[in-house]
Amino acid sequence: MQFIDQAEIIVEGGKGGDGIVAFRREKFVPAGGPSGGNGGRGGSVILVAVTDLQTLLDFRYQRIFKGEPGKRGGRNNMTGANGADKRVEVPCGTVVIDIDRDEIIGDLTEPGQELVVAQGGKGGLGNQHFLSNANRAPEYALPGLEGELRHLRLELKLLAEVGIIGLPNAGKSTLISVVSAARPKIADYPFTTLVPNLGVVSKPTGDGVVFADIPGLIAGAHQGIGLGHDFLRHIERTRLLIHLVDLTSSDPIGDYHTILAELNSYGHGLPEKRRILVLNKIDALEEHSIWHDRFLAETQEKPVLISAATCNGIDSLLDRVWVELELI
C-alpha cells in the first residue's frame, strides 16, 4: 500500500436555494397575499475521522468536494429542501489546515469525530418574508447565498504511543519486527524504510501499544534533507521515543548527537519528550559492555543494550518501555 501523508483539497458548500415570488390565488380567499417560500440551505462539507483508512491516498484521485445545493422555495410559503451534506472520510490523526489563512482549523484524532470545513450557503428569502403594512404585495425575493469555498491541506500524523528513531540502518525495522507482528522491508543499506511502519506490541496486562518505526533521519532533516523532514511530524503525537543507536557505526556517540540535534532543531515539543536510549547490534561486538559506561558518561542517560537481530535484551527494553509509559 502506498503511504501518502499529505494532500491538498478544495471544498465548497452548496449554494442556498433561491426564494421565489408568488401570490395566493385560491378560490374563496379574498385579497390573497404573497406566498413565495424561502430557499433551502446548501449542504456543507464535513470531514469524518475513521479507523479503516491509514493514508491520504484517495485524495490523489479526487480533490474537489461540494455540498449539494439547496432547493428553491415553493408556493404557499413552502420552504425548499436543504441540500445534502457531503461527508468525506479521513484517517484518524488528520490535521486540517486552511492554506489561504495558514492556520489549523481542526485535528481529527478520535473515530467518528467530525469537522465542518465548508458551510453551505443560506437559502434566499421568498416574497412572503417582505410583507408589511407599507408593502402588502412585495414583488421581489432574494437569491440563495453561495457556499463557503476553502483550499485545504490535510496532514496525517500517525497515532502511535512509542516512536522508534535513529539514523538509517540503526535497526529500527528489525526492532519493530521482533516486538510486533509488523513485517517491514529490511536490508543492509540506508533508507530501506521509505514509509513509517506501525506495529502493535502486547503489554503484560494484555493491552496493545502502537509502536511506529520512523524512517531514517540524517543531519539536516529538519531543513528537508533526506527523508526525515517528511516524517518528523509523525513523532509529535508519540508519548515516548526509543532512540536507537548502531554500535557498529564508526562513531556511535556522534550518531546519538546527530539525532538529538535534529529533534532540537525541529522543535514542536520533540526535545522534551521522554526518551529511552537503546544501543543496538551488541551481537556484532566482543566488548559491548564498555559502551554502556561511555554513553552514560557522555549523555547522562542510562542506555539499554540489545541485539534486535538475536532478540537479546528485548525483554529488558520492553520492561523499561512499560515503566516509562506509566510515568508519563
LINBELNOR-V509008 format. One record per residue. OMEGA is omega as a letter, one per 20 degrees, with the letter a starting at -180 (* if undefined). Layout:
{{OMEGA} {OMEGA}}
//
This chain:
{{r} {a} {r} {a} {r} {r} {r} {a} {r} {r} {a} {r} {r} {r} {r} {r} {a} {r} {a} {r} {r} {r} {r} {a} {a} {r} {r} {r} {a} {r} {r} {a} {r} {a} {r} {a} {r} {r} {r} {r} {r} {r} {r} {r} {a} {r} {a} {r} {r} {a} {a} {r} {r} {a} {r} {a} {a} {a} {r} {a} {r} {a} {a} {a} {a} {r} {a} {r} {r} {r} {r} {r} {a} {r} {r} {r} {a} {r} {r} {a} {r} {r} {a} {r} {r} {a} {a} {a} {r} {r} {r} {a} {a} {r} {a} {a} {r} {a} {a} {r} {a} {r} {r} {a} {r} {r} {a} {a} {a} {r} {a} {r} {a} {r} {r} {a} {r} {a} {r} {r} {r} {r} {r} {a} {r} {a} {r} {a} {a} {r} {r} {r} {a} {a} {a} {a} {a} {a} {r} {r} {a} {r} {r} {a} {r} {r} {a} {r} {a} {r} {a} {r} {r} {r} {a} {r} {a} {r} {r} {r} {a} {r} {r} {a} {r} {r} {r} {r} {r} {r} {a} {a} {r} {a} {a} {r} {a} {r} {a} {r} {r} {r} {r} {r} {a} {r} {a} {r} {a} {r} {r} {a} {r} {r} {r} {r} {r} {r} {r} {a} {a} {r} {r} {r} {a} {r} {r} {r} {a} {r} {r} {r} {a} {a} {a} {r} {r} {r} {a} {a} {a} {r} {r} {r} {a} {a} {a} {a} {a} {a} {r} {a} {a} {r} {a} {a} {a} {r} {a} {r} {r} {a} {a} {r} {r} {a} {r} {r} {r} {a} {a} {a} {r} {r} {r} {a} {r} {r} {a} {r} {r} {r} {r} {a} {a} {r} {a} {r} {a} {a} {a} {a} {r} {a} {r} {r} {a} {r} {a} {r} {r} {r} {a} {a} {r} {a} {a} {a} {a} {a} {r} {a} {r} {a} {r} {r} {a} {a} {a} {r} {r} {a} {r} {a} {a} {r} {a} {a} {a} {a} {r} {r} {a} {a} {r} {r} {a} {r} {r} {r} {a} {r} {a} {a} {r} {a} {a} {*}}
//
